Amino acid sequence: MHADAIKVKPDEMVINKLYHCVFENRIFLFYKDDDGLLHCYEVGNPEAVREISKNPLEIETILEKYSREQ
């Protein structure tokens, strides 16, 4: 990642593994599917963003928690 942009290297990504990036106080999620397509999402819930920023190793648990609340 550069200071002014996110740089993703899909050729180095493991298929169906979730990757995340904190950029400009926003959380972005990336994964490459079985067909080699790259998917990108932004976490929109401000509470989830705060929790993930504090505990990035717990990202999957935090995302699961907030997805159940919707």
Secondary structure, DSSP 8 states (H G I E B T S, - for coil): -BTTB----GGGS-BT--EEEEETTEEEEEEE-TTS-EEEEEE--HHHHHHHHH-GGGHHHHHHHHHHH-
